[in-house]
Amino acid sequence: MTRVVVVDDQTLVRQGIRSLLEVAEVEVVGEADDGLAALDIIMVAMPDVILLDLRMPRYDGIWTLERLQERGIETPVLVLTTFNDDDLVLKALRAGARGYLLKDVTVEQLTGAVRTLADGGTLIAPSITDRLLRAIRSGPSPAAAATAQELTERELEVMRLVAEGYSNREIAGALFLAEGTVKNHVSTILLKLDARDRTNAVLRALHEGILR
């Protein structure tokens, strides 16, 4: 069973998310009403995924993402918020979030996103994807062609599937490769794109025109 920690300043929202997830056999192993409380709970509970609201009155979601990075906590974070704001989306992704959903999603979409992140994938709400791409596609940088040439054809195939939210296991199945080989390709891609994680690699690849 996938294990999650829910971070939201509204008690009713946390309780509602817990009820919905547990029906879908996703276990809520901790709750917090701000980022500071969340850090302590996450260190103890060691969840598979963190569900994080962004706008909280004291220690907000961006603060939490930055502290998680500072502490080297690599648990994937799924932002779950009511704020459909381009700048906030980009700020959250750059701070390390692996997924971004709005709170109007269905239970199936939420549980699917949780499992995608737990399996190593990424997911951004379709309703904001087009705007996000326009925001980060300010045109290829002068180094785009050189960067694209540095990626082998196989690495480009892997990169495209990473951008679609595939986990390493799913990429291995799609390309008929060993999962360990896929992990090696992803590590090489991160190195070549100077990206700290898969989401950052996708952002860089889109910005530089490697992915269309």
Secondary structure, 3 states (H helix, E strand, C coil): CEEEEEECCCHHHHHHHHHHHHHCCEEEEEEECCHHHHHHHHHHHCCCEEEECCCCCCCCHHHHHHHHHHCCCCCCEEEEECCCCHHHHHHHHHCCCCEEEECCCCHHHHHHHHHHHHCCCCEECHHHHHHHHHHHCCCCCCCHHHHHHHCCHHHHHHHHHHHCCCCHHHHHHHHCCCHHHHHHHHHHHHHHCCCCCHHHHHHHHHHCCCCC
